[in-house]
Amino acid sequence: MSDQPARDPAPDPAKARYMAIQAMRFAGVALVIFGLLVIYRRIDLPKEAGYVLFLVGIVDALIMPSVLARRWKSPPQ
């Protein structure tokens, strides 16, 4: 047996991309919730800011993951 430590395999780019897509969804949902809190006056910010946050959150949660997936899709072989 060798006394050398085992080397980590190369990082998987698919796993990193999957985690980025999930982080995008999570951030979008957080923005939607924050926007709703502003709209319903639980957080003291202008109501217009709440609508903007809500719309940006919807785009982040529903549209951007598919845009990223399409951009990172493997080319046909």
C-alpha positions as CSV (number, residue, x, y, z in Angstrom):
1,M,0.0,0.0,0.0
2,S,1.1,3.5,-0.7
3,D,1.5,6.2,2.0
4,Q,0.2,8.9,-0.4
5,P,-3.2,10.3,0.4
6,A,-6.0,9.6,-2.1
7,R,-6.6,12.4,-4.6
8,D,-9.9,13.9,-5.1
9,P,-11.4,13.4,-8.5
10,A,-11.8,16.4,-10.8
11,P,-14.9,18.5,-9.9
12,D,-17.9,17.6,-12.0
13,P,-19.1,20.6,-14.0
14,A,-22.7,19.2,-14.2
15,K,-22.9,19.1,-10.5
16,A,-21.8,22.8,-10.3
17,R,-24.3,23.8,-12.9
18,Y,-27.1,21.9,-11.1
19,M,-26.3,23.7,-7.9
20,A,-26.2,27.1,-9.7
21,I,-29.7,26.4,-11.1
22,Q,-31.0,25.5,-7.7
23,A,-29.4,28.5,-6.1
24,M,-31.1,30.7,-8.8
25,R,-34.5,29.1,-8.0
26,F,-34.0,29.6,-4.3
27,A,-32.9,33.2,-4.7
28,G,-36.0,33.8,-6.9
29,V,-38.3,32.4,-4.3
30,A,-36.7,34.5,-1.6
31,L,-37.1,37.6,-3.7
32,V,-40.8,36.8,-4.3
33,I,-41.4,36.4,-0.5
34,F,-39.5,39.6,0.3
35,G,-41.5,41.5,-2.4
36,L,-44.7,40.2,-1.0
37,L,-43.7,41.3,2.5
38,V,-43.1,44.8,1.1
39,I,-46.3,44.9,-0.8
40,Y,-48.3,43.9,2.3
41,R,-46.5,46.5,4.4
42,R,-44.7,44.0,6.7
43,I,-41.4,45.7,5.7
44,D,-41.3,49.4,5.5
45,L,-40.2,50.1,1.9
46,P,-42.1,51.8,-0.9
47,K,-44.8,49.5,-2.4
48,E,-43.4,50.0,-5.9
49,A,-40.1,48.4,-4.7
50,G,-42.1,45.4,-3.5
51,Y,-43.7,45.0,-7.0
52,V,-40.2,45.2,-8.6
53,L,-38.8,42.6,-6.2
54,F,-41.7,40.4,-6.8
55,L,-41.4,40.5,-10.6
56,V,-37.6,40.0,-10.5
57,G,-38.1,37.0,-8.2
58,I,-40.7,35.5,-10.5
59,V,-38.2,35.8,-13.4
60,D,-35.4,34.4,-11.4
61,A,-37.4,31.4,-10.1
62,L,-39.3,30.5,-13.3
63,I,-37.4,31.7,-16.4
64,M,-33.7,32.0,-15.6
65,P,-33.2,28.3,-14.7
66,S,-34.5,27.2,-18.1
67,V,-32.3,29.9,-19.8
68,L,-29.2,28.6,-17.9
69,A,-30.1,25.0,-18.7
70,R,-30.5,25.8,-22.4
71,R,-27.2,27.7,-22.4
72,W,-25.3,24.9,-20.7
73,K,-26.9,22.1,-22.8
74,S,-24.3,19.7,-24.4
75,P,-24.1,20.0,-28.2
76,P,-25.5,17.0,-30.1
77,Q,-22.9,14.5,-31.1
